[in-house]
Amino acid sequence: MKFYVYELIDPRNNKPFYVGKGCKLRMYSHVKDVKRGQIPHKNLKLFNKINKILNLELKIQYKKLHNNITNKESYTLEIERIKQIGINNLCNLTYGGEGLNPTEEIKQKISKTKRGSIPWNKGKRGLQVAWNKGLTKETSDSVRKYSETKIKNGKTKGRVTWNKGLIVPMSDRPGWIEVNCFSCNRKIWKRKNKLVVNPTCSKKCHGAKMRKAA
């Protein structure tokens, strides 16, 4: 199976906002997830970005950077592209890949990609602050001891992730509209492409609708 490295491009400024790797129809899956109201790969930042573009009735652009490559090559080229653009300028949560060692062939492809390009942070200072800036040795020791105590007491087991059960509001889901139930006038949500005449919110109201028609 052959893989590729791709970018999702914002049509408003023609700049990439996400870099990924995959095969077949992988690069189209993110937009499909958002249209279904699902957060792609638990990436809320990517969901909000795509959702905002779709709500403006614009089409996201797709670009394949490298095609017909191996899985190992795609991981390495994905990492390099994310580093080249800068993760702060993307919706990627990580630098991607699996920490693979690039082959000579991959190094040549990376060199060809970078040739003539200007680093996004050239001449800029103070854009990134080290996570441990201002952290003293005493504070560092306290954090380490606290973590060791929690692990020893088993308090890290069974922890619930921050985004478990996260539900996207219906008003933020593209392709859905709010209408009134034909029978009880209750507010309900329907898909635009599946909207029927005189919609009902339940089987009971549907029965009332049929009686009115009769």
Rosetta constraint file for C-alpha pairs under 8 A:
AtomPair CA 1 CA 23 HARMONIC 7.77 0.50
AtomPair CA 1 CA 70 HARMONIC 7.66 0.50
AtomPair CA 2 CA 23 HARMONIC 6.55 0.50
AtomPair CA 2 CA 67 HARMONIC 7.78 0.50
AtomPair CA 2 CA 68 HARMONIC 4.95 0.50
AtomPair CA 2 CA 69 HARMONIC 5.52 0.50
AtomPair CA 2 CA 70 HARMONIC 5.69 0.50
AtomPair CA 2 CA 71 HARMONIC 7.23 0.50
AtomPair CA 3 CA 21 HARMONIC 7.09 0.50
AtomPair CA 3 CA 22 HARMONIC 5.45 0.50
AtomPair CA 3 CA 23 HARMONIC 4.65 0.50
AtomPair CA 3 CA 24 HARMONIC 7.79 0.50
AtomPair CA 3 CA 67 HARMONIC 6.45 0.50
AtomPair CA 3 CA 68 HARMONIC 5.56 0.50
AtomPair CA 3 CA 69 HARMONIC 5.18 0.50
AtomPair CA 3 CA 70 HARMONIC 5.70 0.50
AtomPair CA 3 CA 71 HARMONIC 5.84 0.50
AtomPair CA 3 CA 74 HARMONIC 6.48 0.50
AtomPair CA 4 CA 21 HARMONIC 5.64 0.50
AtomPair CA 4 CA 22 HARMONIC 5.68 0.50
AtomPair CA 4 CA 23 HARMONIC 6.13 0.50
AtomPair CA 4 CA 64 HARMONIC 6.81 0.50
AtomPair CA 4 CA 65 HARMONIC 7.38 0.50
AtomPair CA 4 CA 66 HARMONIC 5.34 0.50
AtomPair CA 4 CA 67 HARMONIC 4.42 0.50
AtomPair CA 4 CA 68 HARMONIC 6.03 0.50
AtomPair CA 4 CA 69 HARMONIC 6.04 0.50
AtomPair CA 4 CA 74 HARMONIC 6.00 0.50
AtomPair CA 5 CA 19 HARMONIC 7.42 0.50
AtomPair CA 5 CA 20 HARMONIC 5.82 0.50
AtomPair CA 5 CA 21 HARMONIC 4.33 0.50
AtomPair CA 5 CA 22 HARMONIC 6.66 0.50
AtomPair CA 5 CA 64 HARMONIC 5.89 0.50
AtomPair CA 5 CA 65 HARMONIC 5.51 0.50
AtomPair CA 5 CA 66 HARMONIC 5.23 0.50
AtomPair CA 5 CA 67 HARMONIC 6.75 0.50
AtomPair CA 5 CA 74 HARMONIC 5.87 0.50
AtomPair CA 5 CA 77 HARMONIC 7.12 0.50
AtomPair CA 5 CA 78 HARMONIC 6.16 0.50
AtomPair CA 6 CA 19 HARMONIC 5.84 0.50
AtomPair CA 6 CA 20 HARMONIC 5.43 0.50
AtomPair CA 6 CA 21 HARMONIC 5.99 0.50
AtomPair CA 6 CA 27 HARMONIC 6.81 0.50
AtomPair CA 6 CA 62 HARMONIC 7.16 0.50
AtomPair CA 6 CA 63 HARMONIC 5.52 0.50
AtomPair CA 6 CA 64 HARMONIC 4.32 0.50
AtomPair CA 6 CA 65 HARMONIC 5.46 0.50
AtomPair CA 6 CA 66 HARMONIC 7.27 0.50
AtomPair CA 7 CA 16 HARMONIC 5.97 0.50
AtomPair CA 7 CA 17 HARMONIC 7.38 0.50
AtomPair CA 7 CA 18 HARMONIC 5.61 0.50
AtomPair CA 7 CA 19 HARMONIC 4.59 0.50
AtomPair CA 7 CA 20 HARMONIC 6.41 0.50
AtomPair CA 7 CA 27 HARMONIC 7.90 0.50
AtomPair CA 7 CA 62 HARMONIC 5.95 0.50
AtomPair CA 7 CA 63 HARMONIC 5.23 0.50
AtomPair CA 7 CA 64 HARMONIC 6.51 0.50
AtomPair CA 7 CA 65 HARMONIC 7.34 0.50
AtomPair CA 8 CA 16 HARMONIC 5.53 0.50
AtomPair CA 8 CA 17 HARMONIC 5.96 0.50
AtomPair CA 8 CA 18 HARMONIC 5.21 0.50
AtomPair CA 8 CA 19 HARMONIC 6.61 0.50
AtomPair CA 8 CA 27 HARMONIC 7.77 0.50
AtomPair CA 8 CA 60 HARMONIC 6.77 0.50
AtomPair CA 8 CA 61 HARMONIC 5.92 0.50
AtomPair CA 8 CA 62 HARMONIC 5.05 0.50
AtomPair CA 8 CA 63 HARMONIC 6.68 0.50
AtomPair CA 9 CA 14 HARMONIC 5.84 0.50
AtomPair CA 9 CA 15 HARMONIC 5.38 0.50
AtomPair CA 9 CA 16 HARMONIC 4.11 0.50
AtomPair CA 9 CA 17 HARMONIC 5.86 0.50
AtomPair CA 9 CA 18 HARMONIC 7.34 0.50
AtomPair CA 9 CA 60 HARMONIC 6.06 0.50
AtomPair CA 9 CA 61 HARMONIC 4.92 0.50
AtomPair CA 9 CA 62 HARMONIC 6.14 0.50
AtomPair CA 9 CA 63 HARMONIC 7.54 0.50
AtomPair CA 10 CA 14 HARMONIC 5.27 0.50
AtomPair CA 10 CA 15 HARMONIC 5.56 0.50
AtomPair CA 10 CA 16 HARMONIC 6.10 0.50
AtomPair CA 10 CA 17 HARMONIC 6.56 0.50
AtomPair CA 10 CA 53 HARMONIC 7.67 0.50
AtomPair CA 10 CA 60 HARMONIC 5.95 0.50
AtomPair CA 10 CA 61 HARMONIC 6.66 0.50
AtomPair CA 11 CA 15 HARMONIC 7.56 0.50
AtomPair CA 11 CA 58 HARMONIC 7.12 0.50
AtomPair CA 11 CA 59 HARMONIC 6.84 0.50
AtomPair CA 11 CA 60 HARMONIC 6.03 0.50
AtomPair CA 11 CA 61 HARMONIC 6.45 0.50
AtomPair CA 16 CA 90 HARMONIC 7.28 0.50
AtomPair CA 17 CA 89 HARMONIC 6.77 0.50
AtomPair CA 17 CA 90 HARMONIC 4.51 0.50
AtomPair CA 17 CA 91 HARMONIC 5.79 0.50
AtomPair CA 18 CA 46 HARMONIC 7.80 0.50
AtomPair CA 18 CA 90 HARMONIC 5.36 0.50
AtomPair CA 18 CA 91 HARMONIC 5.41 0.50
AtomPair CA 18 CA 92 HARMONIC 5.90 0.50
AtomPair CA 19 CA 78 HARMONIC 6.82 0.50
AtomPair CA 19 CA 81 HARMONIC 7.40 0.50
AtomPair CA 19 CA 82 HARMONIC 6.51 0.50
AtomPair CA 19 CA 90 HARMONIC 7.69 0.50
AtomPair CA 19 CA 92 HARMONIC 6.98 0.50
AtomPair CA 20 CA 27 HARMONIC 7.44 0.50
AtomPair CA 20 CA 78 HARMONIC 6.25 0.50
AtomPair CA 20 CA 96 HARMONIC 7.75 0.50
AtomPair CA 21 CA 26 HARMONIC 7.82 0.50
AtomPair CA 21 CA 27 HARMONIC 7.73 0.50
AtomPair CA 21 CA 74 HARMONIC 6.07 0.50
AtomPair CA 21 CA 75 HARMONIC 6.93 0.50
AtomPair CA 21 CA 78 HARMONIC 6.44 0.50
AtomPair CA 22 CA 26 HARMONIC 5.46 0.50
AtomPair CA 22 CA 27 HARMONIC 7.08 0.50
AtomPair CA 22 CA 74 HARMONIC 7.79 0.50
AtomPair CA 25 CA 29 HARMONIC 6.85 0.50
AtomPair CA 27 CA 62 HARMONIC 7.53 0.50
AtomPair CA 28 CA 32 HARMONIC 6.65 0.50
AtomPair CA 29 CA 33 HARMONIC 6.16 0.50
AtomPair CA 30 CA 34 HARMONIC 6.46 0.50
AtomPair CA 30 CA 40 HARMONIC 5.61 0.50
AtomPair CA 31 CA 35 HARMONIC 6.27 0.50
AtomPair CA 31 CA 50 HARMONIC 6.72 0.50
AtomPair CA 32 CA 36 HARMONIC 6.39 0.50
AtomPair CA 33 CA 37 HARMONIC 6.40 0.50
AtomPair CA 33 CA 38 HARMONIC 4.99 0.50
AtomPair CA 33 CA 39 HARMONIC 6.49 0.50
AtomPair CA 33 CA 40 HARMONIC 5.83 0.50
AtomPair CA 34 CA 38 HARMONIC 5.22 0.50
AtomPair CA 34 CA 39 HARMONIC 6.21 0.50
AtomPair CA 34 CA 40 HARMONIC 6.93 0.50
AtomPair CA 34 CA 47 HARMONIC 6.15 0.50
AtomPair CA 34 CA 50 HARMONIC 7.14 0.50
AtomPair CA 34 CA 51 HARMONIC 6.56 0.50
AtomPair CA 34 CA 173 HARMONIC 7.54 0.50
AtomPair CA 34 CA 174 HARMONIC 7.84 0.50
AtomPair CA 35 CA 51 HARMONIC 7.93 0.50
AtomPair CA 35 CA 173 HARMONIC 6.76 0.50
AtomPair CA 35 CA 174 HARMONIC 5.79 0.50
AtomPair CA 35 CA 175 HARMONIC 7.10 0.50
AtomPair CA 36 CA 173 HARMONIC 7.51 0.50
AtomPair CA 37 CA 168 HARMONIC 6.52 0.50
AtomPair CA 37 CA 173 HARMONIC 5.43 0.50
AtomPair CA 37 CA 174 HARMONIC 7.62 0.50
AtomPair CA 38 CA 168 HARMONIC 7.57 0.50
AtomPair CA 39 CA 43 HARMONIC 6.15 0.50
AtomPair CA 39 CA 44 HARMONIC 6.10 0.50
AtomPair CA 39 CA 47 HARMONIC 5.63 0.50
AtomPair CA 40 CA 44 HARMONIC 7.59 0.50
AtomPair CA 40 CA 46 HARMONIC 7.37 0.50
AtomPair CA 40 CA 47 HARMONIC 6.53 0.50
AtomPair CA 42 CA 163 HARMONIC 7.63 0.50
AtomPair CA 43 CA 47 HARMONIC 6.38 0.50
AtomPair CA 43 CA 92 HARMONIC 8.00 0.50
AtomPair CA 43 CA 93 HARMONIC 7.29 0.50
AtomPair CA 44 CA 48 HARMONIC 6.17 0.50
AtomPair CA 45 CA 49 HARMONIC 6.30 0.50
AtomPair CA 45 CA 91 HARMONIC 5.88 0.50
AtomPair CA 46 CA 50 HARMONIC 6.21 0.50
AtomPair CA 46 CA 91 HARMONIC 5.27 0.50
AtomPair CA 46 CA 92 HARMONIC 7.47 0.50
AtomPair CA 47 CA 51 HARMONIC 5.92 0.50
AtomPair CA 48 CA 52 HARMONIC 6.00 0.50
AtomPair CA 49 CA 53 HARMONIC 6.53 0.50
AtomPair CA 49 CA 91 HARMONIC 7.90 0.50
AtomPair CA 50 CA 54 HARMONIC 6.21 0.50
AtomPair CA 50 CA 60 HARMONIC 7.83 0.50
AtomPair CA 51 CA 55 HARMONIC 6.07 0.50
AtomPair CA 51 CA 172 HARMONIC 7.65 0.50
AtomPair CA 51 CA 173 HARMONIC 7.57 0.50
AtomPair CA 51 CA 174 HARMONIC 7.09 0.50
AtomPair CA 52 CA 56 HARMONIC 6.54 0.50
AtomPair CA 53 CA 57 HARMONIC 6.75 0.50
AtomPair CA 53 CA 58 HARMONIC 5.75 0.50
AtomPair CA 53 CA 59 HARMONIC 7.31 0.50
AtomPair CA 53 CA 60 HARMONIC 7.34 0.50
AtomPair CA 54 CA 58 HARMONIC 5.56 0.50
AtomPair CA 54 CA 59 HARMONIC 6.82 0.50
AtomPair CA 54 CA 60 HARMONIC 7.97 0.50
AtomPair CA 54 CA 174 HARMONIC 7.02 0.50
AtomPair CA 55 CA 174 HARMONIC 6.45 0.50
AtomPair CA 66 CA 74 HARMONIC 7.84 0.50
AtomPair CA 69 CA 73 HARMONIC 6.14 0.50
AtomPair CA 69 CA 74 HARMONIC 6.42 0.50
AtomPair CA 70 CA 74 HARMONIC 6.22 0.50
AtomPair CA 71 CA 75 HARMONIC 6.42 0.50
AtomPair CA 72 CA 76 HARMONIC 6.60 0.50
AtomPair CA 72 CA 100 HARMONIC 7.26 0.50
AtomPair CA 73 CA 77 HARMONIC 6.16 0.50
AtomPair CA 73 CA 102 HARMONIC 7.36 0.50
AtomPair CA 73 CA 106 HARMONIC 6.34 0.50
AtomPair CA 74 CA 78 HARMONIC 5.92 0.50
AtomPair CA 75 CA 79 HARMONIC 6.38 0.50
AtomPair CA 75 CA 96 HARMONIC 7.00 0.50
AtomPair CA 75 CA 97 HARMONIC 4.34 0.50
AtomPair CA 75 CA 98 HARMONIC 6.83 0.50
AtomPair CA 75 CA 100 HARMONIC 7.39 0.50
AtomPair CA 76 CA 80 HARMONIC 6.37 0.50
AtomPair CA 76 CA 97 HARMONIC 6.20 0.50
AtomPair CA 76 CA 99 HARMONIC 7.75 0.50
AtomPair CA 76 CA 100 HARMONIC 6.47 0.50
AtomPair CA 76 CA 101 HARMONIC 7.65 0.50
AtomPair CA 76 CA 102 HARMONIC 6.25 0.50
AtomPair CA 76 CA 106 HARMONIC 7.54 0.50
AtomPair CA 77 CA 81 HARMONIC 6.13 0.50
AtomPair CA 77 CA 106 HARMONIC 7.36 0.50
AtomPair CA 77 CA 110 HARMONIC 6.75 0.50
AtomPair CA 78 CA 82 HARMONIC 6.28 0.50
AtomPair CA 78 CA 95 HARMONIC 7.92 0.50
AtomPair CA 78 CA 96 HARMONIC 6.50 0.50
AtomPair CA 78 CA 97 HARMONIC 6.69 0.50
AtomPair CA 79 CA 83 HARMONIC 6.28 0.50
AtomPair CA 79 CA 95 HARMONIC 5.48 0.50
AtomPair CA 79 CA 96 HARMONIC 5.44 0.50
AtomPair CA 79 CA 97 HARMONIC 5.88 0.50
AtomPair CA 80 CA 84 HARMONIC 6.07 0.50
AtomPair CA 80 CA 110 HARMONIC 7.14 0.50
AtomPair CA 81 CA 85 HARMONIC 6.32 0.50
AtomPair CA 82 CA 86 HARMONIC 5.80 0.50
AtomPair CA 82 CA 87 HARMONIC 5.95 0.50
AtomPair CA 82 CA 90 HARMONIC 7.90 0.50
AtomPair CA 82 CA 95 HARMONIC 6.11 0.50
AtomPair CA 82 CA 96 HARMONIC 7.88 0.50
AtomPair CA 83 CA 87 HARMONIC 6.51 0.50
AtomPair CA 83 CA 95 HARMONIC 7.12 0.50
AtomPair CA 84 CA 114 HARMONIC 7.89 0.50
AtomPair CA 84 CA 119 HARMONIC 6.62 0.50
AtomPair CA 84 CA 120 HARMONIC 7.39 0.50
AtomPair CA 85 CA 89 HARMONIC 6.77 0.50
AtomPair CA 85 CA 90 HARMONIC 7.74 0.50
AtomPair CA 85 CA 119 HARMONIC 7.44 0.50
AtomPair CA 85 CA 120 HARMONIC 6.19 0.50
AtomPair CA 86 CA 90 HARMONIC 6.97 0.50
AtomPair CA 86 CA 120 HARMONIC 6.98 0.50
AtomPair CA 87 CA 91 HARMONIC 7.43 0.50
AtomPair CA 87 CA 92 HARMONIC 6.51 0.50
AtomPair CA 87 CA 93 HARMONIC 7.76 0.50
AtomPair CA 87 CA 94 HARMONIC 7.60 0.50
AtomPair CA 87 CA 95 HARMONIC 7.08 0.50
AtomPair CA 102 CA 106 HARMONIC 5.81 0.50
AtomPair CA 102 CA 107 HARMONIC 6.38 0.50
AtomPair CA 103 CA 107 HARMONIC 6.26 0.50
AtomPair CA 104 CA 108 HARMONIC 6.33 0.50
AtomPair CA 105 CA 109 HARMONIC 6.49 0.50
AtomPair CA 106 CA 110 HARMONIC 6.18 0.50
AtomPair CA 107 CA 111 HARMONIC 6.11 0.50
AtomPair CA 108 CA 112 HARMONIC 6.16 0.50
AtomPair CA 109 CA 113 HARMONIC 6.24 0.50
AtomPair CA 110 CA 114 HARMONIC 6.25 0.50
AtomPair CA 111 CA 115 HARMONIC 6.08 0.50
AtomPair CA 118 CA 122 HARMONIC 7.17 0.50
AtomPair CA 121 CA 125 HARMONIC 7.78 0.50
AtomPair CA 129 CA 133 HARMONIC 7.05 0.50
AtomPair CA 135 CA 139 HARMONIC 6.31 0.50
AtomPair CA 135 CA 140 HARMONIC 6.66 0.50
AtomPair CA 136 CA 140 HARMONIC 6.21 0.50
AtomPair CA 137 CA 141 HARMONIC 6.14 0.50
AtomPair CA 138 CA 142 HARMONIC 6.27 0.50
AtomPair CA 139 CA 143 HARMONIC 6.26 0.50
AtomPair CA 140 CA 144 HARMONIC 6.27 0.50
AtomPair CA 141 CA 145 HARMONIC 6.16 0.50
AtomPair CA 142 CA 146 HARMONIC 6.11 0.50
AtomPair CA 143 CA 147 HARMONIC 6.21 0.50
AtomPair CA 144 CA 148 HARMONIC 6.20 0.50
AtomPair CA 145 CA 149 HARMONIC 6.17 0.50
AtomPair CA 146 CA 150 HARMONIC 6.38 0.50
AtomPair CA 147 CA 151 HARMONIC 6.28 0.50
AtomPair CA 148 CA 152 HARMONIC 6.05 0.50
AtomPair CA 149 CA 153 HARMONIC 6.14 0.50
AtomPair CA 150 CA 154 HARMONIC 6.12 0.50
AtomPair CA 150 CA 155 HARMONIC 5.22 0.50
AtomPair CA 150 CA 156 HARMONIC 6.40 0.50
AtomPair CA 151 CA 155 HARMONIC 6.15 0.50
AtomPair CA 151 CA 156 HARMONIC 5.95 0.50
AtomPair CA 160 CA 164 HARMONIC 6.91 0.50
AtomPair CA 168 CA 172 HARMONIC 6.78 0.50
AtomPair CA 168 CA 173 HARMONIC 7.20 0.50
AtomPair CA 169 CA 173 HARMONIC 6.87 0.50
AtomPair CA 170 CA 176 HARMONIC 7.13 0.50
AtomPair CA 170 CA 189 HARMONIC 7.61 0.50
AtomPair CA 171 CA 176 HARMONIC 7.43 0.50
AtomPair CA 171 CA 177 HARMONIC 7.65 0.50
AtomPair CA 175 CA 191 HARMONIC 5.79 0.50
AtomPair CA 175 CA 192 HARMONIC 5.67 0.50
AtomPair CA 175 CA 193 HARMONIC 7.70 0.50
AtomPair CA 176 CA 189 HARMONIC 6.48 0.50
AtomPair CA 176 CA 190 HARMONIC 5.64 0.50
AtomPair CA 176 CA 191 HARMONIC 4.50 0.50
AtomPair CA 176 CA 192 HARMONIC 5.75 0.50
AtomPair CA 177 CA 189 HARMONIC 5.65 0.50
AtomPair CA 177 CA 190 HARMONIC 5.66 0.50
AtomPair CA 177 CA 191 HARMONIC 6.36 0.50
AtomPair CA 177 CA 192 HARMONIC 6.44 0.50
AtomPair CA 178 CA 187 HARMONIC 6.58 0.50
AtomPair CA 178 CA 188 HARMONIC 5.68 0.50
AtomPair CA 178 CA 189 HARMONIC 4.59 0.50
AtomPair CA 178 CA 190 HARMONIC 6.48 0.50
AtomPair CA 179 CA 187 HARMONIC 5.74 0.50
AtomPair CA 179 CA 188 HARMONIC 5.49 0.50
AtomPair CA 179 CA 189 HARMONIC 6.18 0.50
AtomPair CA 179 CA 190 HARMONIC 7.16 0.50
AtomPair CA 180 CA 185 HARMONIC 4.97 0.50
AtomPair CA 180 CA 186 HARMONIC 5.34 0.50
AtomPair CA 180 CA 187 HARMONIC 4.70 0.50
AtomPair CA 180 CA 188 HARMONIC 6.02 0.50
AtomPair CA 180 CA 199 HARMONIC 7.54 0.50
AtomPair CA 181 CA 185 HARMONIC 4.49 0.50
AtomPair CA 181 CA 186 HARMONIC 5.02 0.50
AtomPair CA 181 CA 187 HARMONIC 6.29 0.50
AtomPair CA 181 CA 188 HARMONIC 6.55 0.50
AtomPair CA 181 CA 198 HARMONIC 7.18 0.50
AtomPair CA 181 CA 199 HARMONIC 5.61 0.50
AtomPair CA 181 CA 200 HARMONIC 4.72 0.50
AtomPair CA 181 CA 201 HARMONIC 5.73 0.50
AtomPair CA 182 CA 198 HARMONIC 5.02 0.50
AtomPair CA 182 CA 199 HARMONIC 5.60 0.50
AtomPair CA 182 CA 200 HARMONIC 5.52 0.50
AtomPair CA 182 CA 205 HARMONIC 7.85 0.50
AtomPair CA 182 CA 209 HARMONIC 7.17 0.50
AtomPair CA 183 CA 200 HARMONIC 6.53 0.50
AtomPair CA 183 CA 205 HARMONIC 5.51 0.50
AtomPair CA 183 CA 206 HARMONIC 7.58 0.50
AtomPair CA 183 CA 208 HARMONIC 6.50 0.50
AtomPair CA 183 CA 209 HARMONIC 6.13 0.50
AtomPair CA 184 CA 205 HARMONIC 6.93 0.50
AtomPair CA 186 CA 201 HARMONIC 7.46 0.50
AtomPair CA 188 CA 201 HARMONIC 6.48 0.50
AtomPair CA 190 CA 194 HARMONIC 7.05 0.50
AtomPair CA 190 CA 195 HARMONIC 5.99 0.50
AtomPair CA 191 CA 195 HARMONIC 5.84 0.50
AtomPair CA 195 CA 199 HARMONIC 7.44 0.50
AtomPair CA 200 CA 205 HARMONIC 5.80 0.50
AtomPair CA 200 CA 206 HARMONIC 5.58 0.50
AtomPair CA 200 CA 209 HARMONIC 7.68 0.50
AtomPair CA 201 CA 205 HARMONIC 6.44 0.50
AtomPair CA 201 CA 206 HARMONIC 7.45 0.50
AtomPair CA 202 CA 206 HARMONIC 6.09 0.50
AtomPair CA 203 CA 207 HARMONIC 6.18 0.50
AtomPair CA 204 CA 208 HARMONIC 6.47 0.50
AtomPair CA 205 CA 209 HARMONIC 6.12 0.50
AtomPair CA 206 CA 210 HARMONIC 6.38 0.50
AtomPair CA 207 CA 211 HARMONIC 6.32 0.50
AtomPair CA 208 CA 212 HARMONIC 6.22 0.50
AtomPair CA 209 CA 213 HARMONIC 6.26 0.50
AtomPair CA 210 CA 214 HARMONIC 6.24 0.50
